[in-house]
């Protein structure tokens, strides 16, 4: 997982500070979607 972050930082140095919040948001949304799917079964 961390090597993906490093790759993104090298490719988009100007946006490196955005990588972590975006990944955190994506993880949060995935968790939320998983919970909703579990509750709707």
N, CA, C and O atoms as a printed pandas DataFrame, in Angstrom:
     atom_number atom_name residue_name chain_id  residue_number  x_coord  y_coord  z_coord
0              1         N          UNK        A               1    0.829   -1.200    0.000
1              2        CA          UNK        A               1    0.000    0.000    0.000
2              3         C          UNK        A               1    0.868    1.257    0.000
3              4         O          UNK        A               1    0.599    2.208   -0.734
4              5         N          UNK        A               2    1.910    1.251    0.828
5              6        CA          UNK        A               2    2.752    2.442    0.950
6              7         C          UNK        A               2    3.515    2.747   -0.325
7              8         O          UNK        A               2    3.761    3.911   -0.643
8              9         N          UNK        A               3    3.896    1.694   -1.067
9             10        CA          UNK        A               3    4.658    1.939   -2.298
10            11         C          UNK        A               3    3.792    2.640   -3.346
11            12         O          UNK        A               3    4.309    3.358   -4.201
12            13         N          UNK        A               4    2.478    2.432   -3.280
13            14        CA          UNK        A               4    1.564    3.130   -4.196
14            15         C          UNK        A               4    1.579    4.626   -3.882
15            16         O          UNK        A               4    1.599    5.464   -4.784
16            17         N          UNK        A               5    1.569    4.944   -2.580
17            18        CA          UNK        A               5    1.614    6.350   -2.158
18            19         C          UNK        A               5    2.908    6.996   -2.629
19            20         O          UNK        A               5    2.899    8.122   -3.127
20            21         N          UNK        A               6    4.023    6.283   -2.472
21            22        CA          UNK        A               6    5.328    6.807   -2.910
22            23         C          UNK        A               6    5.318    7.076   -4.420
23            24         O          UNK        A               6    5.817    8.101   -4.886
24            25         N          UNK        A               7    4.740    6.137   -5.168
25            26        CA          UNK        A               7    4.657    6.280   -6.625
26            27         C          UNK        A               7    3.866    7.526   -6.991
27            28         O          UNK        A               7    4.276    8.301   -7.856
28            29         N          UNK        A               8    2.731    7.714   -6.328
29            30        CA          UNK        A               8    1.889    8.880   -6.604
30            31         C          UNK        A               8    2.627   10.169   -6.256
31            32         O          UNK        A               8    2.526   11.164   -6.975
32            33         N          UNK        A               9    3.376   10.144   -5.138
33            34        CA          UNK        A               9    4.128   11.330   -4.728
34            35         C          UNK        A               9    5.187   11.693   -5.760
35            36         O          UNK        A               9    5.418   12.871   -6.031
36            37         N          UNK        A              10    5.832   10.675   -6.338
37            38        CA          UNK        A              10    6.866   10.935   -7.341
38            39         C          UNK        A              10    6.257   11.453   -8.637
39            40         O          UNK        A              10    6.821   12.324   -9.298
40            41         N          UNK        A              11    5.091   10.902   -8.992
41            42        CA          UNK        A              11    4.466   11.284  -10.256
42            43         C          UNK        A              11    3.792   12.653  -10.167
43            44         O          UNK        A              11    3.830   13.433  -11.119
44            45         N          UNK        A              12    3.176   12.939   -9.016
45            46        CA          UNK        A              12    2.491   14.229   -8.838
46            47         C          UNK        A              12    3.020   14.927   -7.590
47            48         O          UNK        A              12    2.314   15.004   -6.584
48            49         N          UNK        A              13    4.259   15.439   -7.637
49            50        CA          UNK        A              13    4.847   16.065   -6.441
50            51         C          UNK        A              13    4.030   17.238   -5.924
51            52         O          UNK        A              13    4.001   17.485   -4.718
52            53         N          UNK        A              14    3.364   17.967   -6.819
53            54        CA          UNK        A              14    2.583   19.128   -6.405
54            55         C          UNK        A              14    1.329   18.706   -5.643
55            56         O          UNK        A              14    0.797   19.465   -4.833
56            57         N          UNK        A              15    0.861   17.480   -5.915
57            58        CA          UNK        A              15   -0.379   17.021   -5.294
58            59         C          UNK        A              15   -0.119   15.995   -4.190
59            60         O          UNK        A              15   -1.046   15.328   -3.729
60            61         N          UNK        A              16    1.148   15.868   -3.763
61            62        CA          UNK        A              16    1.506   14.845   -2.778
62            63         C          UNK        A              16    0.708   15.015   -1.484
63            64         O          UNK        A              16    0.338   14.034   -0.840
64            65         N          UNK        A              17    0.444   16.283   -1.109
65            66        CA          UNK        A              17   -0.281   16.526    0.138
66            67         C          UNK        A              17   -1.754   16.135    0.025
67            68         O          UNK        A              17   -2.450   16.041    1.035
68            69         N          UNK        A              18   -2.234   15.903   -1.211
69            70        CA          UNK        A              18   -3.629   15.511   -1.419
70            71         C          UNK        A              18   -3.814   14.001   -1.393
71            72         O          UNK        A              18   -4.926   13.508   -1.207
72            73         N          UNK        A              19   -2.709   13.263   -1.581
73            74        CA          UNK        A              19   -2.809   11.804   -1.720
74            75         C          UNK        A              19   -3.411   11.164   -0.472
75            76         O          UNK        A              19   -4.327   10.348   -0.571
76            77         N          UNK        A              20   -2.899   11.532    0.701
77            78        CA          UNK        A              20   -3.356   10.897    1.946
78            79         C          UNK        A              20   -4.829   11.178    2.235
79            80         O          UNK        A              20   -5.571   10.239    2.523
80            81         N          UNK        A              21   -5.288   12.445    2.167
81            82        CA          UNK        A              21   -6.717   12.700    2.404
82            83         C          UNK        A              21   -7.626   11.973    1.419
83            84         O          UNK        A              21   -8.696   11.495    1.795
84            85         N          UNK        A              22   -7.200   11.890    0.155
85            86        CA          UNK        A              22   -8.013   11.202   -0.859
86            87         C          UNK        A              22   -8.107    9.712   -0.526
87            88         O          UNK        A              22   -9.183    9.119   -0.612
88            89         N          UNK        A              23   -6.968    9.105   -0.144
89            90        CA          UNK        A              23   -6.979    7.686    0.216
90            91         C          UNK        A              23   -7.825    7.452    1.462
91            92         O          UNK        A              23   -8.561    6.468    1.544
92            93         N          UNK        A              24   -7.720    8.363    2.437
93            94        CA          UNK        A              24   -8.506    8.230    3.667
94            95         C          UNK        A              24   -9.995    8.339    3.368
95            96         O          UNK        A              24  -10.803    7.590    3.917
96            97         N          UNK        A              25  -10.355    9.287    2.485
97            98        CA          UNK        A              25  -11.760    9.460    2.097
98            99         C          UNK        A              25  -12.271    8.219    1.379
99           100         O          UNK        A              25  -13.375    7.747    1.651
100          101         N          UNK        A              26  -11.462    7.693    0.459
101          102        CA          UNK        A              26  -11.858    6.495   -0.284
102          103         C          UNK        A              26  -12.052    5.316    0.670
103          104         O          UNK        A              26  -13.001    4.546    0.522
104          105         N          UNK        A              27  -11.161    5.175    1.640
105          106        CA          UNK        A              27  -11.279    4.089    2.619
106          107         C          UNK        A              27  -12.546    4.259    3.446
107          108         O          UNK        A              27  -13.250    3.285    3.717
108          109         N          UNK        A              28  -12.839    5.495    3.849
109          110        CA          UNK        A              28  -14.047    5.773    4.627
110          111         C          UNK        A              28  -15.307    5.457    3.845
111          112         O          UNK        A              28  -16.246    4.864    4.377
112          113         N          UNK        A              29  -15.327    5.857    2.571
113          114        CA          UNK        A              29  -16.491    5.585    1.719
114          115         C          UNK        A              29  -16.665    4.086    1.509
115          116         O          UNK        A              29  -17.788    3.582    1.520
116          117         N          UNK        A              30  -15.567    3.377    1.319
117          118        CA          UNK        A              30  -15.627    1.930    1.142
118          119         C          UNK        A              30  -16.183    1.246    2.379
119          120         O          UNK        A              30  -16.989    0.321    2.281
120          121         N          UNK        A              31  -15.744    1.709    3.548
121          122        CA          UNK        A              31  -16.230    1.162    4.808
122          123         C          UNK        A              31  -17.726    1.415    4.955
123          124         O          UNK        A              31  -18.485    0.528    5.346
124          125         N          UNK        A              32  -18.135    2.639    4.636
125          126        CA          UNK        A              32  -19.547    3.024    4.724
126          127         C          UNK        A              32  -20.395    2.169    3.790
127          128         O          UNK        A              32  -21.447    1.663    4.181
128          129         N          UNK        A              33  -19.925    2.012    2.543
129          130        CA          UNK        A              33  -20.654    1.204    1.559
130          131         C          UNK        A              33  -20.767   -0.244    2.033
131          132         O          UNK        A              33  -21.815   -0.871    1.880
132          133         N          UNK        A              34  -19.690   -0.772    2.607
133          134        CA          UNK        A              34  -19.705   -2.137    3.117
134          135         C          UNK        A              34  -20.722   -2.311    4.233
135          136         O          UNK        A              34  -21.434   -3.314    4.280
136          137         N          UNK        A              35  -20.791   -1.326    5.139
137          138        CA          UNK        A              35  -21.752   -1.392    6.240
138          139         C          UNK        A              35  -23.178   -1.328    5.717
139          140         O          UNK        A              35  -24.044   -2.073    6.175
140          141         N          UNK        A              36  -23.426   -0.436    4.754
141          142        CA          UNK        A              36  -24.766   -0.298    4.174
142          143         C          UNK        A              36  -25.198   -1.601    3.509
143          144         O          UNK        A              36  -26.338   -2.041    3.663
144          145         N          UNK        A              37  -24.267   -2.219    2.762
145          146        CA          UNK        A              37  -24.576   -3.485    2.089
146          147         C          UNK        A              37  -24.891   -4.580    3.107
147          148         O          UNK        A              37  -25.799   -5.386    2.904
148          149         N          UNK        A              38  -24.130   -4.599    4.204
149          150        CA          UNK        A              38  -24.369   -5.605    5.241
150          151         C          UNK        A              38  -25.728   -5.396    5.895
151          152         O          UNK        A              38  -26.439   -6.362    6.173
152          153         N          UNK        A              39  -26.093   -4.142    6.143
153          154        CA          UNK        A              39  -27.363   -3.837    6.809
154          155         C          UNK        A              39  -28.553   -4.099    5.903
155          156         O          UNK        A              39  -29.640   -4.417    6.387
156          157         N          UNK        A              40  -28.364   -3.971    4.597
157          158        CA          UNK        A              40  -29.482   -4.115    3.660
158          159         C          UNK        A              40  -29.776   -5.559    3.286
159          160         O          UNK        A              40  -30.771   -5.845    2.620
160          161         N          UNK        A              41  -28.893   -6.485    3.723
161          162        CA          UNK        A              41  -29.113   -7.879    3.336
162          163         C          UNK        A              41  -30.323   -8.453    4.043
163          164         O          UNK        A              41  -30.662   -9.619    3.839
